[in-house]
Amino acid sequence: MIDVRHLQKSFGRLKALDDLSVRLEAGRAVSLIGPNGSGKTTFIKCLLGMVVPDGGEICFNGQPVRNGWAYRQHIGYMPQIGRYPDQLKIRQVFDMVKDLRRNTAPHLDEELIDAFGLRPLFDKPMRSLSGGTRQKVSACLAFLFDPALLILDEPTAGLDPVAAERLKAKIQREKQRGKLILLTSHILSDLDELTTDLMYLQDGKLQFFRPVEWLKQRTGEEKLGRAIARLMGGRPMPGSESDPMALNFAFVGTRPLPTPDF
């Protein structure tokens, strides 16, 4: 679905993305992880068309996205912090976005609106909402147009436990429908439940992209959160010294990555 080839982006002397190549396939839930400043946000903004790469190419369903915008109608984006005009009511926010994206989807997916019980709140102004309710609005907008690609940045942050479980169940259903889910989260238990593959960035470079089960086997950890912590903490993984190919990670797909220079 998404093919990224030799992506480059610098901000002054800071190289945010350094020759990043990856292929993201439909029907997968990919967790984008890495330390602060690793390039995660820049990568997401490049996919969204909010940042123009200095070099390289992004293709969506085989078509380059540079100088194009139509591909964005197939993306649903949930930011970590949604910002909306304070004076607008919830109903008006939905009407505004529907108007902006009219004729871009065959039908509207309003399942989360009902799951979150937002309809009775439609006449409340955005400025009166709690952070959790704003998160619910953001989630509903991301799924509203039935997009093929969902980019979810800290999707359960600020949600109450019931709402978080309903959102995770929705993500699972959309993945099973063949959609591509790209998500970030510091709530590692969420990643354990949702993720099929991990994409790890550091210093703008792709260090690896592998299925979750592979990582668990390599680290010897049953919990994904512990496996990620072990990886990011720099502890050697079982087999990494005896097996010279232990860190020769590959795409989820057919084309191999070169061995990373750790």
C-alpha positions as CSV (number, residue, x, y, z in Angstrom):
1,M,0.0,0.0,0.0
2,I,2.7,2.5,1.0
3,D,6.2,2.3,-0.5
4,V,8.8,4.6,1.0
5,R,12.2,4.8,-0.9
6,H,15.3,6.5,0.4
7,L,13.4,9.2,2.2
8,Q,15.5,12.2,3.3
9,K,14.6,15.2,5.4
10,S,16.8,17.7,7.3
11,F,16.0,20.7,9.4
12,G,19.2,22.8,9.2
13,R,22.0,20.6,10.4
14,L,19.6,18.1,11.9
15,K,18.9,15.1,9.7
16,A,15.4,14.0,10.8
17,L,15.1,11.2,8.2
18,D,18.2,9.5,6.8
19,D,17.7,7.3,3.7
20,L,14.6,5.6,5.1
21,S,13.1,2.8,3.0
22,V,10.1,0.7,4.0
23,R,7.0,-0.9,2.7
24,L,3.8,-0.9,4.7
25,E,1.2,-3.4,3.6
26,A,-2.6,-3.4,4.0
27,G,-4.1,-5.6,6.7
28,R,-1.2,-4.9,9.2
29,A,-1.1,-2.8,12.4
30,V,2.4,-1.3,12.5
31,S,3.7,0.4,15.7
32,L,6.2,3.1,15.0
33,I,8.6,3.3,18.0
34,G,11.9,4.9,18.8
35,P,13.4,7.3,21.3
36,N,12.6,11.0,21.3
37,G,14.0,12.8,18.3
38,S,14.2,9.6,16.2
39,G,12.2,10.9,13.3
40,K,8.8,9.4,14.1
41,T,6.8,12.6,13.9
42,T,8.7,13.8,10.7
43,F,7.9,10.4,9.1
44,I,4.2,10.7,9.9
45,K,4.1,14.3,8.6
46,C,5.7,13.2,5.4
47,L,3.0,10.6,4.9
48,L,0.3,13.2,5.6
49,G,1.9,15.7,3.2
50,M,2.5,18.2,6.0
51,V,6.3,18.0,5.5
52,V,7.9,17.8,2.0
53,P,10.9,15.5,1.9
54,D,14.3,16.7,0.7
55,G,14.8,13.5,-1.3
56,G,13.4,10.1,-1.9
57,E,9.9,9.0,-2.8
58,I,6.6,8.0,-1.2
59,C,4.2,5.9,-3.2
60,F,0.6,5.3,-2.2
61,N,-0.9,2.3,-4.0
62,G,1.8,2.5,-6.6
63,Q,1.4,6.2,-7.3
64,P,4.0,8.8,-6.2
65,V,2.4,11.4,-3.8
66,R,4.7,14.3,-4.5
67,N,2.8,17.3,-5.8
68,G,-0.4,15.4,-5.3
69,W,-3.2,15.6,-2.8
70,A,-5.9,13.2,-3.8
71,Y,-4.3,10.3,-1.9
72,R,-5.0,12.1,1.4
73,Q,-8.7,11.3,1.0
74,H,-7.8,7.7,1.8
75,I,-6.1,8.6,5.2
76,G,-7.7,9.0,8.6
77,Y,-5.5,10.8,11.1
78,M,-5.9,11.0,14.8
79,P,-3.4,13.5,16.3
80,Q,-2.1,13.1,19.8
81,I,-3.7,16.4,20.7
82,G,-6.7,17.5,18.6
83,R,-7.1,21.3,18.3
84,Y,-10.5,22.7,17.2
85,P,-12.1,26.1,17.2
86,D,-13.3,26.6,20.8
87,Q,-16.5,28.3,19.8
88,L,-17.8,25.5,17.6
89,K,-20.1,22.8,18.9
90,I,-19.3,19.2,18.4
91,R,-22.0,19.0,15.7
92,Q,-20.5,21.9,13.8
93,V,-17.0,20.3,13.9
94,F,-18.4,17.2,12.2
95,D,-20.4,19.2,9.7
96,M,-17.3,21.3,8.9
97,V,-15.1,18.3,8.2
98,K,-17.8,16.5,6.3
99,D,-18.1,19.6,4.1
100,L,-14.4,19.8,3.6
101,R,-14.2,16.1,2.6
102,R,-17.5,15.8,0.8
103,N,-17.7,13.1,-1.9
104,T,-14.5,11.5,-0.7
105,A,-16.1,8.4,0.8
106,P,-19.0,6.1,-0.3
107,H,-20.4,6.1,3.2
108,L,-19.7,7.5,6.6
109,D,-18.5,5.3,9.5
110,E,-20.3,6.7,12.6
111,E,-19.8,3.6,14.7
112,L,-17.5,5.3,17.2
113,I,-19.9,8.2,17.6
114,D,-22.5,5.9,19.0
115,A,-20.0,3.7,20.9
116,F,-18.7,6.8,22.7
117,G,-22.2,8.2,23.3
118,L,-21.3,11.5,21.7
119,R,-24.7,12.3,20.1
120,P,-26.2,13.7,23.3
121,L,-23.2,16.0,23.6
122,F,-23.4,17.4,20.0
123,D,-24.6,20.8,21.1
124,K,-21.7,21.3,23.6
125,P,-19.0,23.8,22.5
126,M,-15.5,22.4,22.1
127,R,-14.1,24.7,24.8
128,S,-16.3,23.0,27.4
129,L,-15.1,19.5,26.7
130,S,-12.7,17.5,28.8
131,G,-9.4,16.2,27.2
132,G,-10.9,12.7,27.0
133,T,-14.0,13.9,25.1
134,R,-11.8,15.8,22.7
135,Q,-9.9,12.6,22.1
136,K,-13.2,10.8,21.3
137,V,-14.0,13.5,18.8
138,S,-10.6,13.1,17.2
139,A,-11.0,9.3,17.0
140,C,-14.4,9.6,15.4
141,L,-13.1,12.0,12.8
142,A,-10.2,9.7,11.9
143,F,-12.6,6.8,11.2
144,L,-15.5,8.8,9.8
145,F,-14.7,8.5,6.1
146,D,-13.8,4.8,6.1
147,P,-10.2,5.4,5.1
148,A,-7.9,2.7,3.9
149,L,-5.0,4.0,6.0
150,L,-5.4,5.0,9.7
151,I,-2.6,7.0,11.3
152,L,-3.2,7.1,15.1
153,D,-0.9,9.1,17.3
154,E,-1.3,8.0,21.0
155,P,-4.9,7.0,20.3
156,T,-5.9,5.9,23.9
157,A,-4.1,8.7,25.7
158,G,-6.6,10.5,27.9
159,L,-9.5,8.1,27.3
160,D,-11.3,6.4,30.2
161,P,-10.9,2.6,30.3
162,V,-14.2,1.8,28.7
163,A,-13.7,4.2,25.8
164,A,-10.1,2.9,25.3
165,E,-11.3,-0.7,25.1
166,R,-14.0,0.3,22.5
167,L,-11.4,2.1,20.4
168,K,-9.0,-0.8,20.5
169,A,-11.8,-3.2,19.5
170,K,-12.6,-0.8,16.6
171,I,-8.9,-0.8,15.5
172,Q,-8.9,-4.6,15.5
173,R,-12.0,-4.8,13.4
174,E,-10.6,-2.3,10.8
175,K,-7.4,-4.2,10.6
176,Q,-9.3,-7.4,10.0
177,R,-11.1,-5.6,7.1
178,G,-7.8,-5.2,5.4
179,K,-6.9,-1.6,6.4
180,L,-3.4,-0.5,7.2
181,I,-3.0,0.9,10.8
182,L,0.0,3.0,11.7
183,L,0.1,3.9,15.4
184,T,2.3,5.3,18.1
185,S,1.8,4.8,21.8
186,H,3.7,5.1,25.1
187,I,1.1,2.8,26.6
188,L,2.9,-0.5,25.8
189,S,0.0,-2.7,26.8
190,D,-1.9,-1.1,23.9
191,L,0.8,-2.1,21.5
192,D,0.8,-5.7,22.8
193,E,-2.9,-6.0,22.0
194,L,-3.0,-4.2,18.6
195,T,0.4,-4.6,16.9
196,T,1.3,-7.1,14.2
197,D,4.7,-5.4,13.3
198,L,7.2,-3.0,14.8
199,M,9.0,-0.3,13.0
200,Y,11.9,1.1,15.0
201,L,13.6,4.4,14.1
202,Q,16.7,5.9,15.7
203,D,18.5,9.1,14.5
204,G,16.3,9.1,11.4
205,K,17.3,5.7,10.3
206,L,15.2,2.6,10.1
207,Q,16.8,0.1,12.5
208,F,14.4,-2.7,11.9
209,F,10.9,-3.6,10.7
210,R,9.8,-7.1,11.9
211,P,6.7,-9.0,13.1
212,V,6.0,-8.8,16.8
213,E,6.3,-12.6,17.3
214,W,9.8,-12.5,15.9
215,L,10.8,-9.8,18.4
216,K,9.4,-11.7,21.3
217,Q,11.3,-14.8,20.2
218,R,14.5,-12.9,19.8
219,T,14.3,-11.2,23.1
220,G,13.0,-14.1,25.0
221,E,10.2,-11.9,26.4
222,E,6.5,-12.8,26.3
223,K,5.3,-9.3,26.8
224,L,5.8,-6.8,23.9
225,G,6.3,-4.0,26.4
226,R,9.3,-5.8,28.0
227,A,10.7,-6.7,24.6
228,I,10.6,-3.1,23.5
229,A,12.1,-1.9,26.7
230,R,14.9,-4.4,26.3
231,L,15.5,-3.4,22.8
232,M,15.5,0.4,23.5
233,G,17.5,-0.1,26.6
234,G,20.4,-1.5,24.5
235,R,20.6,-4.9,26.1
236,P,21.8,-7.6,23.7
237,M,19.2,-10.0,22.5
238,P,19.7,-13.8,22.7
239,G,21.6,-14.9,19.6
240,S,22.9,-11.5,18.7
241,E,26.5,-12.4,19.4
242,S,26.6,-16.0,18.2
243,D,24.4,-15.3,15.1
244,P,26.0,-12.7,12.8
245,M,22.7,-12.3,11.0
246,A,20.6,-11.9,14.2
247,L,20.3,-8.2,13.5
248,N,19.9,-8.4,9.7
249,F,16.2,-7.3,9.9
250,A,14.0,-7.4,6.8
251,F,10.8,-5.9,5.5
252,V,7.4,-7.4,6.1
253,G,7.2,-8.2,2.4
254,T,9.6,-9.4,-0.2
255,R,12.5,-6.9,-0.4
256,P,15.3,-7.2,2.1
257,L,16.9,-4.4,4.1
258,P,20.6,-4.1,4.1
259,T,22.2,-5.0,7.4
260,P,21.9,-2.0,9.8
261,D,25.1,-0.4,11.0
262,F,24.5,-0.4,14.8
